[in-house]
Amino acid sequence: MKPINIGMSALKLGIFIVNLTQPATALPRDIDIPNEDLVDHRRLLPRRSGTLAGRVEARDFFLRIMPVGASIVRGDPAEPGDTDKNGFRKAVRDKLRWDGWKVNMVGSLSGGTMADNNVEAIPGERIDQIHTRLRTTAPVWQPNLYLINAGTNGASQDMVAGAGERMKAMIDTIFSITPDATVILSTLLHHRDFQSRVVQINDQYRRLVKSYQGSDLEKPIAKVFLAEMQDDFLNSQKISTILSTRIVEASARWLPSGSGPSIKSMD
């Protein structure tokens, strides 16, 4: 959500500000969506040892999720037949809300028809450009969970060498600003025009995540999860399911409540 001026704009949004003394940033939203409008993405999650790995034990703090990337994260250009331009973001949010989490999607931009539609993604941007924006936006929004899919535009421009280093520089910046955050890094999606470059960059990302995790997942060097996008046909629903699975795993070990902005809204 964008910072807002207290006044008529807040009244029009139907927002009740609990604490007027705090800066107007990252207002956590707890939108009560009717059950029939929620998609239970647990049924899409992979089975493990005969049980669904889909239940997140919700805790009493807001997930301040910053979706980071370019067009895939923003959902614009949209998939064929998609007029909402929410990409995978709404499906991920719905799954978490279904499981009882309080969720606030944060970022300096907004996109799509979903109510909580804040995002940090501009179509066409490369990792270095996204990194530049994060230096100023992450301190404002103080996410405790980042969902990153970035690097496809660099691959399209044959910027394969050093992609892992550029991603590492961006993630290091994230942890310097929000040291208790968790990062879920997506591998790049299959692309028929430059798949060999995608494969090379994804290998760099896998090595990068291993270097962050170290040998002990219970005590990682840094809290970074990899979301593997290996299917050669991935739509927004599949992407959201893969990301939701990683959030399930992260919630078991690594998701802290953090100390982000404390203003809350009621709607």
N, C-alpha and C positions, 0 to 999 in steps of 0.2 A: 504494500500500500504506500502511496505517496504521503510525505509530510503535508499537513493541511493547516490552514489558518483557522483558529478557533473563532467561530462566528456563524454567519448564515450558511456557509458551505457545510459546516459540520451538522447544522440542523437539517439541511436538505438530505444529507446522507443518513440521517437518523442515528447519529453516533452520540453516545453518552460518554463524555470524557471523565474518567475516574479521578485523575490527578492532574490538575491544570498546571502544576508547578514544574512538570517534567517537559523536556523538549518534545515537540510534536513529531516524533519519528516512529517508524515501524509499529504502527498501532496493531496489536494482535487482534484478529477477527475470529470470532467463534460463531460462524454462520450456521444457524439451525436449518439444515437442508432436509426436506421431507424424505423419509426412508425410501419411498418409491423412486426418488431421483438419484439415489446412490447406487453405484455398481459395486457388487461384492467381488472384488478382484482376488479374493482368497482362492476362489475356485479355479483361477488360472495359474496359480503358483505351482512350482514343481513339487512332486511328492518326494518325501525323504523318509526312509524307513517305514513306509506305509502310512504316514500321516502328512497332512498338509502343513507346510512350513509358513503359513500365512498369518498367524495371529500375532499382532503386536500387543504386548502388555502396556497399555497406555499409562503414562505417568502424568502427574499434575503440574505440568508446565507447558508453555507454548513451544512447539517446533517452529522456529523462525527459518523457513526454508528459502534459500536463494537459488533459483534455477539460473545457471550460468552457461552462456554459449552464444549461438547465432540462430540461424533460421530453424533448425531442428528443435531447439529448446523453446523458441518463441511460438512455433507452430505457424509460421508465416514466411514463405508461401505454404499454404495448407495442403494436406493430402486431397486427392480427388474426392469430391463429394462432401468435404468438410467445410462448412460455412462458419464454424465457430472460431477457428484459429486459436484453439487452446493447446494444441499439440498434446503431449503426454501429461501436461501439468495438472489438469483437472482430474484425470483418472487417478493420479498419484494422491492428490489431495482427498478425493472421495474415499479412497481406500483407507487412508489414515483416519479420516473423520468417522468412517464406519467402525473402525477399531477403537474409537473413543479418544483419540488424540485431539488436543487443541492445536490448530494449525494456522499459521500466519505466513503467507507467501510474501516475501519481501524483495525489494529491488527498486531501482530508480525509474523503471519504465513500466508500462502496463500494456497488455496485449491479450486479445481474445474476449469472448463474451462471458467467461466465468466471473463471478462477483469478486473473488479474491485473486486478481489477475496480475499482480506485480511480478516482475521478472527482470533479469539482467542479461538481455540478449538482443543483439541487433543483427539482422540478416547480413551476411557477407563478411563479418568480422573474423579476423584471425586471432590466434592465441595472444599475440603481443598486444593487439588492440583491446581485446577483452581485459587483459592484465592492467593496462593503463586505466581503464574505467574503474576496475575493482579497487584500485588504490584510493579512490575518493568515495566510492559508494559503500564498500564494506564497513568502514568506520561509522557511517551514518546508520546503517540498518542492522549491524551486529548480528548476522545470522549465526545460528548454532548448527545448521546443516546446509551444506552446499551440494547441489546436484549439477555436475559439470559434464557437458558434452561439447567439446571444442576441438578443432583441428581439421575438420573437413575442408574448410576454405583454403587452409594452407596446403593440404594435399592436392587440391585442384590446381594450385599454383606451383606444384612440384617443390614445395618447401618441406621436404621429408627430413633432411638432415637437421638435427637439433630440435626436432619437435618435442621430444621428451624433456630436453633441457628447458625449453620455453615453458612447458607445462609445469615443470618443477619450480621454476622461478615464480610462476603465478600462485602455485599452492603454498610455497614458502611465504609469499606475501600474505596470503589468507591467514596462515597460522601466526604471523607476526601481528596481525590486527585482531584476530579472534582465536587465541591460542587453545581454547577449549572446544573449538568446533570440530565437527566430523565432516569429512569430504567423501562423497561418492563420485568417483571418476568413471565415466562411461568410455568404453572403447568406441571407435568410430564405426558407423554403420556401413554395411556393404555398399559399394558404389561401382556400377558396371563400367564407368568411364576411366577410373583410375584405381581399381581394386588393389593392384600391386603396391601402390603407395599407402593405401589404407592398412594393408597387412603389415608393412614396415613400421608405420606409426603406432599401430596397436601393440606390436612387439616392444616398442620403446615404452609405452604406457604400462605394460605388464611388469617390465623390469623396474620401472619407477615406483609402482605401488609396492612391490616386494621390498624395495629399499626403504620405503617409509615404514612398512610393517615390522621389519626385522624378523627374528626367529620366534618371537613370542607374541601371538595375537592378543593375549590377555594384557600384555604390557607393550604395546607397539611404540615404535619411535615417534610416529605421528599417526593420527587416526584417519587413515585413508583406505577406503574400500574400492574394489574394482567391480564395475558392472559390465559383464561381457555381453556384447551385442553381436553374436556370431551368426545368427540366422541371415540368409541372403534375402529374406523378405520380412522386414520389420515395419509394422505400422505403430501408431501411437499407443494402441492398447497393449501390444506386446512390449513396447519399450517401458510403459508404465508398470507392467507386471514385473519385469526384470529389476527396475529400480525399487519397486516396493519390496521385493525379496531382499535386496541389500539393506534397505531401511530396517526390515525385520531383524536382520543379523546385527546391524549396528546398534539397535535399541537394546539388545541383550547385554552389550558390553560397554558401549562407548558414548551413548548420547547423554550429555550432561544438561542440566537445566540452564546453566549459563547465567549471565547477569546482564542481559540485554535490556532494551528500553522497557519501562514498566507501565507505560500508559496502556490501558486496555479499553476496548470499545464493547458496547453491548448492542447487538442488533438481531 
